[in-house]
Amino acid sequence: MPVQMVGPFPIQVFWLIELLIVIALVFIAFKRPIYEAMAIAFAFTIVMTGRYDLFWSGLLGPTTSGLFYIIVGFLVFAHILGQTRVVEKLINIILAIIGGVPGGAGYVALFGSCALAAMTGTGPGNVAATGVFTIPAMIRSGFPRHLAATVEMAASMLGNQVGPGLNLVAFAILSTLYPDKYSLSTFWLGLYIVFGWLILHRWLTLLAFCKYYKVKPVPKEERPDLARAIKEGWSALLIPVFILGPIIIDSVFKNTLIARYGPDGAKAFSASVLLMAAGFCTFYTIIVGRKEIPGGFNLHSVLAMFRDSLKGVVPVSATIYLAYAIALVFQKVEMSEAIQTWFLSFGLSKVGWALLIVTFTTFLGMVLPGSSQVAILGSAFISTGAAVGVDPFLVAVVMPAITGVMEGMTPPLALAMYTAMGIAKSKFWETTKLSYVWVVGQFVITFLLLIGILPIFIN
């Protein structure tokens, strides 16, 4: 069957370009929320492809996936974390341990924000939750305002790597292209390994900045006593264990689960373990943070917390839902196959492909949110990477880093940077120039991951 061309592009690639333009116009030119842009993009995708028969199956498809409910569960959990002030207890422990080293406030921001990021899956939200504590502490210990803002920005944006959100859309696309080959828990473990490399990059960058600016430790009078901090906040340390524990068990004992429950049973266990973790962690957070609940620990106040979460949960959930719906339509119109064939015609090597993809997403993140990038381009990234010899699993676990993590740091869309600037009261150009130091470093790390120089230790 001959490929229909529009100028130099196959029709599927032309559709992709049109869709990117539509989202950019709605989101940037008309300044509408991203969930509205994605809703229009879904309708436009149906009309553009002429596949009206896919409207209802595409629109309702995400409701049959447990991934969507995991996202909603963790978004609610993130809201409860903020309301119960459990995060403050965790930050106090970190502050007591490392606040006394030169640049200690920066390391508190790095590890505290990374810990929250792993649980919430949001970048700007993390800045707002932890930055109000860490940014003033950094400034008081000698951090320039623009450095304090970018440290918090870089740490908080890691939420898009391991927190539930666009990474689950990436897994859904991977599972569609390679059915029954990868488990969610193994995928999540891969996300955390990439997360570890990104933390290492941020730690080394922060270390260099601390030496360059000669920043001081957090004053002793501002550091909590370690014994008291642990006594008051030890319960907060268990939350990451409750999240990671089931994931590690499912991944490490995958063969045992298959032998005991069969392939279908093991797959069902893998799909449900994170949803159970989200629910349990929410319940646990309410219990350990009950003294901080606005209005007191009673049924009315707890229900009010859940009700208030809707303002933050619904827009993000709708964005992810519609991104998944668009991805399902793209699968039916064989978007990835057409783009793969076209892409391979350029004769790129693995190194050339990795350089092109990381560069492309860096610039695309200046105008498009990561969820949109993954929904529209995820299947193309995975399939073209596989065609040039890059492991599809590797592409999928690095994809959140080159899309969602990057977009919060690259102006003009850099929402995490703007949030941090507001708290730090830093100047735009000084902050922007410094943010690109973090961007370039992450660019190098993700490039090295994609070409296999930095390992992820999962076959």
N, C-alpha and C positions, 0 to 999 in steps of 0.2 A: 504493500500500500504506500503510494507516494506521500511524502511529508508536505503538508500545506505550509507555504512560506508567506510571511508578510515582510517584504523587503529582505534584509539579511537574516531575519529571525524565523525559526519555526513558529507556528501559530501559538503553541503552548508557551513559548518564551515571551511572545508578544502579549499574551494574556497576563503573564506575570508582571511585565512592565506596566501594563495598564492598571493592574490592581495596586501596585506600589504607588502609582501616581494618585489614584483615588484616595487611598488611606492618607497619604501625605497632605493632599488638599483639604480633606475633612478635618484632620487633626491639627495641621499647622495653619493653613490659610483661614479656615472657618473657626478655628479654636474650639472645636467640639471635643468632648471627652473621648478617650480612646475606645471605650466600649461602644459608643455610637458609631465611631469610624469603623469598627469591626463589624457591626450589624449591617451597615451600608455595604461594606466590603463583601459580606456573605451574599447579600442579595445581588450585588453587582457580579459576583462570580457565577451565580446561576444564570443570569441574563447573558453575560459575556460568553459563556461556554455553550449556551443554548440547551443545557441539560436541565430542563424544568422538572423532569422526572426525579431528579436528585434532591429537590427542595426539602421535602419532608424527611426523607431518609438521612440527609445531611444535617438538618436542623435537630432532629431527635436522636441522632446517633450518639452524641456524647452522654445522653442520659443512661445508656446501657453500659457505660464504662465506669468501673470503680475508681478510676483515676480522678475523675471530676469531683467525686465526693470526698476523696482524700484531700484535695485542694481546699474545698470548703471547710472541712474539719480543721485543718491546720490554720486557716485564716481566722476562724473563730478562736482557736487556741491562742493565736498571736494577740488578739484583742484582750482576751482574759489575762494574759501575761502582763500586759501594760496596765490594766485596771487594778490588779492585785499587787503591783510593785515588786514582784518576785525578782525581776531583772536587777533592781537596785541592790538586792542582797547579793546577787552573783557578782555585780561590779565591785561591791565593797570587799569581797574576798580577794578578787584579783588586785584591787588597789592596795590592800594590806600586804600582799605577797610581793608585788613588783613595783609598787609606787615609789620605793626608795632608791631605785636606780636612776641614773641620768636619763631624762626623757621618759620617766616612768608613766606619766600621764598619757603619753602617746601609746605605750604598750597596753595600758589599761583600755584605752579606746579601741586598739586593734583587737585584743582578745575578747573584751567584753562585747563589742559589736559583732564580732565573728560568731560568738556563742549565741547571741540573740538571732543573728542571721540564719543560723542553722535551724532555728526553731520556727521562724516566722515566714521566711521567703519573700521579704520585701526590702528594697533598698532605702528609698526616702523615708519609709516608716521607721526603719531602724535608726536613721539619723535623728529623727524627731524624738524617738524613745530614749536613746542613749546619749545623743549629742548634747542634750541640755545639761548633762552631768560632766561628760568628758571634755567637751570643747572649752568651757570656762576653766577647768582644771589644767588643761594644756596651756592655755594663755597665761595663767598665773605662774606656771613653772618655766616661762620663757619661750614658748612656741610663738612664732609670728602668727598672726591671725589667719593668714591664707594657708599656712602649713597645717594649723589645727583643723581648719575646715576640710582640707583635702585628705588628711589622715582619716578622719571620721567618714568621709565620703567613700574612700577606697575600701575601708573595712566593712562598712554597712552594705555596699553593693554586692558583697559575696552572698547575700541572702538569695539572690537569683540563681546561684549555682547549686545550693543544696536544699534551700527551703522549698516547700511544695509550690509549684506554679508552672512556669513555662517548661521546666525540665521534664515534667510529667507529659506535656504535649510532645516533647522530643522522644520520650519513651513510647508514647502511643504511635508515633510515626515509625519508629524503629520496629515495633512489634507488627505493624501493618506490612512493612517491607519484608520482614523476616519472621513470619508467624512461628510461635512456640519455640523460638531459639534462645531467647533471653528472659530471665526472670526479673521482676521489678526490684527485688532486694539486691541482686548482683549489680543491676544498673545503678541503684542508689549508692552502693559501695564504691562503684567507679566514680560517681559524682563527688564523693567525699575524698577520694584520692586526688582528683583534680583540685578540689578545695584545699587540700593540704599543700600542694605546689603553689597555689595562689597566696596562701597565708605566708609561705616561706618567702615569696617575692615581696610581699608587703612588709614583712619583718626586716628583710635586708635593706629595703628602700628606706624604711623608717630609721634604721640604725645609722645609715649614711646621713640622713637629714639631721638626726640628733647630734652627730659629731660636727656637721657643718655649721649648724646654728648654735652649738654649745648650750643646749637646753639643760635645765636643772632637774633634780628629782622633785617629786611632789613634797611640799613642806611637811615636816613630821606632824605638825598639829592638824593637818588635813587628812592624814592617813589613819584609818581605823585600826584598832588593835586586832591582830590576826585571830587570837583566840575568841574574842567576842564576835568578830565577823563570821567565823566558822560556826559558832554556836547559834547565831541568828539566821545564818543562810545556808547551812549544810543541806537542808532539804531541797534547795534550788539546784544543787549540784547533781541531784538524782535525775533531773528532767532529761538531760542529754542521754543518760544511760537508758531511760525508758524508751527513748526514740531510737537510739542506735542498737540497743540490745537485740530486739526482734529482727532487725535488718541483718545483723551479723549472723545470728542463729540461722535464719532462713538461707543466707548465702553459703555459709560454711557447711551446713548440714543438708544441702540441697539433695544430694544422692540418697541420704537416709530418709528424707521426707518422701522422695519418689518411691523408694522401696516400700515404705509403710503405707502411703496413701494413694500411690499410683500417680502418673503424670498429671491427670486432671485435678486430683486432690492437692498435689503440691503446688500447682499453678493457682488454685483457689486460695490456698494458704498464703502464698506470696502476695496475691492481690489484696487480701484482707488484713494482713499484718500491720500495714501502715495506718489503715483506717482505724483499727483498734487502738493503735498507739496514740493517734490524735485524740480520740475520745478519752482514753485513760489519762493522758497528760493534762487535758482540760479539767477533768474531775480532780486530779491530784493538785493542780495549781489553785483551784478554788479552795481546797481544804487547807493547804499550807499558807495561802495568802488571805485567809478568811478575815483576819483582823484589819486588812487594808481595803476591803471591799467598800466602795462608797455606799453609805446608808446602813452599813453593818451586815453581819452574816445572817441573812434571813431569805426566805423564798422570794419575796418581792424584789430585793436588791439584786439577787442572782439573776432573776428573770430580766431585770432592767439592764444588766450587763449584756446579756445575750441579745436583747432588743436593740441596744445601742450599737452592737457590732454590725448590724445590717448596713449601716451607712458606709462602712469600709469594706465589708465582705462582698456585698452584692456587685458593685462596679468591677472589682477585680475578678470575681467569679464569672461574671458575664463576659469579660474580655477573654479569659481563658476558654470558656465554653465555645464562644464564636470562633476563636482561633482553631480549636479542635474540629469544629464543624467545617471550616474552610479546608482544613487538611484532609478530611474525609472526602470532600468533593474532588479535590486535586487527585486523590488516589484513584477515584473512579474514572477520571478523564485521562489517566496515565501520564500525568504531568512529569513525574520523575523520570520515566523512561525516555520521553522526548527530550528533556533537558540533558539527560545523561548522554544521549547520542550526539546532540549538538555540541556539548561541552568537550567530548572526547575528540571531536574533529579538530580541536586546536592542538592536539598532541602534547599536552602538558605532562610533566613528570609529577611524582608525588610531592616533591619540594615546591615545584611551581604551583601546583594546585593549592597546597597549604598556604603559601604566601598570598595567592590571589584571594582565597576565601577569608583569611584573617584581615587583609586589607579592605576587602569589600564590606565586611560586616562592621569594621571600625567606622568607616564613613557612613554606612547605612544607619548606624546607631545614632548619628547626629540628628536624624530626622524621624526615625521610626522606633517604637518600643520593641523590646526583645520578643515579646509574645507574638507580635505581628511578623517579625522576621522568621521565627521558628515555624509559625503556621504556614507562611507562604513559601519559604525556601527550605524548610527542614528536610523534606524528602529529596530535594535536589542536592543539598549538601551531602546527605548520607549516600545517595546512589552514585554521585560523581566521585566522591571519595573512594567508595568501594571499587569503582571502575579503574582508578589509578593505583590501587593497591593499599589503600588505607582501611584499616579495620572499621566496619560500620559502627560497631560498639564504641570504639574510640571517638569517632566523629560525634556520635550522639551524646557522650558524656562531656565532651569539650564544648559542644554547641551552646549550652547556657552561658559559658564564660565569654564566648566571642559575640554573643548577642545581648542577653539580659544584663550581665555584669558590666559589659562595656558601655551600654547605652546610657547608664546613669552617670558616667564620668566624662562623656564627650559632648561639649556644647555644640549646638544650642539646646539640645534636648536634655541636658544633664540635670535631671530633677534632684538627684541626691546632692549634687554640688550646690545647687541653688538653696536647698534646705539648710545645708551646713553653713553656707555663706550668711544666711539670715541669722543663724545662732551666733556665729563668730564675728559678724559685722565686718567681714573682710571685703576688700575691693575686688571688682569683677576681673580685671585684666591680670592682676597678680595671682588670683586664685586659678584663673583659667590656664595661665602658663604653667603653674605648678601641677595642675591636674593632668597635663599632657605628659609629665614625667612618669606618673603612675600608669597612664595609658600605654606609653611606649614599653614600659617594663612588662605589663601584662601581655602586650602584643607578642613580645619575644617568648614569654613562657608558653602561651597557647600555640605558637608556631612550633616550638620545640616539642611540645606534646603531640601535635598532629603528625610530625615526621618521625616520631618514635624515639627521639634522643632522651626525653624525659619519660620514664616508664609509668604505667598505671598498674602493673603487677597483676593484671587479670587477663587470663587467656579466653 
